[in-house]
Amino acid sequence: MNVLVNALKQSDIFYQFTPTQLELVANLCQEAAYNEGDVIFPENSGSKELYVITQGEVDILIHRSMTGEEDKKGTSVARLRRGQSFGEVALVDEGLRSASACATQKDTRLLVIQRDKLVMLCETYPQLGYRLMYNLAADLAMKIRNTDFRIREQVLYNSPDKK
């Protein structure tokens, strides 16, 4: 259990959790191992899990098949490393995933936390739930801000005025 608690402690989404809160979350975790190229989940699949990387790297990929282009591998929009989480939107919305996740290294290890169990824990322990949702909002805000910067860069450097 200590190994799981230490892994959670290193994740931004569990920032400022007490040791007891970390143990409560650790009790919900399942460990999963993936090899390089393994798909963790495909784009447009249902979302019911939060993932925390404990070892290795994960690429978040989007596919251009909707535009009619052949794109088997997908385009990487983010590379996540140890301590980072993904799938967090599943905590708020059980909709379809907007991207795929793929392991980029052999022996990539993840903690998998089921949405329904984590939501129940948050409802049972409101302070834990508040801290998790605060950290989730901060994490998503940072991701949105980074995406905005990337879009802005693309628009500014690829605008017709520049040609």
DRENPA-734901 format. One record per residue (C-alpha): residue in three letters; x, y, z. Coordinates in steps of 0.05 Angstrom, whole numbers, plus 5000, padded with zeros to 4 digits. Example, Ala and Ser with C-alpha at 12.3 -4.5 7.8 and 13.67 -1.06 7.14 Angstrom:
ALA524649105156/SER527349795143/
# end
This chain:
MET500050005000/ASN505950475015/VAL508150434942/LEU501250654918/VAL500951224969/ASN507851474947/ALA505751444874/LEU499451844888/LYS503352344930/GLN507652504869/SER501552654826/ASP499153374819/ILE491953164821/PHE492952914893/TYR496953524915/GLN496053704989/PHE492253065006/THR493352825077/PRO496552145088/THR489751865107/GLN486452145044/LEU492051855001/GLU490951175033/LEU483451215020/VAL484851354946/ALA490350814943/ASN485050304965/LEU481250454900/CYS487250384854/GLN488749814807/GLU495549744776/ALA496249634701/ALA502349514658/TYR503149674584/ASN508649584533/GLU510850064480/GLY505350174428/ASP499749884472/VAL493350284467/ILE490750454537/PHE484150704509/PRO481950894439/GLU479051554417/ASN471351584421/SER471051044474/GLY467151134539/SER470751464596/LYS470151174666/GLU477251174692/LEU482551654717/TYR489851444704/VAL496151634741/ILE502951474709/THR507751144758/GLN512950934707/GLY514151054633/GLU510751534585/VAL504051594551/ASP502351964487/ILE495552284478/LEU493652204405/ILE488352484359/HIS486552154293/ARG484952514228/SER480251984203/MET474352464212/THR477452914159/GLY478052344109/GLU485552274116/GLU488651594130/ASP491851634198/LYS493050964232/LYS497851194286/GLY494951874302/THR498152544318/SER501152644387/VAL498353254422/ALA501653124489/ARG506852664521/LEU505552524595/ARG510552264644/ARG511151994715/GLY506552344765/GLN501952624711/SER494752414704/PHE489952344646/GLY482752154636/GLU480752654689/VAL474952924648/ALA471652254663/LEU470752484735/VAL466153034710/ASP463152754647/GLU462352024625/GLY462252224552/LEU466551974496/ARG474052074498/SER476652604451/ALA483452264441/SER487051604448/ALA492351434499/CYS498250994480/ALA504250744520/THR510850984490/GLN515650564531/LYS516049834551/ASP513949704622/THR509550324628/ARG505750274693/LEU499350634711/LEU494650684770/VAL487450614746/ILE481950914788/GLN474650774772/ARG470351394767/ASP464451134806/LYS468750924865/LEU472551584867/VAL466151984863/MET463151584921/LEU469551714961/CYS468852464947/GLU461552464969/THR463352085033/TYR469252545050/PRO467453245026/GLN474253545044/LEU477653015001/GLY472653154946/TYR473753904949/ARG481353824946/LEU480853334888/MET476153784848/TYR480454404863/ASN486654034838/LEU482753774778/ALA480454474760/ALA487654744766/ASP490254174723/LEU484954264669/ALA485955024670/MET493354924657/LYS491854444600/ILE486854924569/ARG491755504576/ASN497255094542/THR492554904486/ASP490555634477/PHE497855824470/ARG498955284418/ILE492855504378/ARG494956224383/GLU501956044358/GLN498955664299/VAL494256234281/LEU499656774287/TYR505156404250/ASN500756084197/SER496256684183/PRO495256934111/ASP498357604132/LYS505057264144/LYS505557004072/
# end
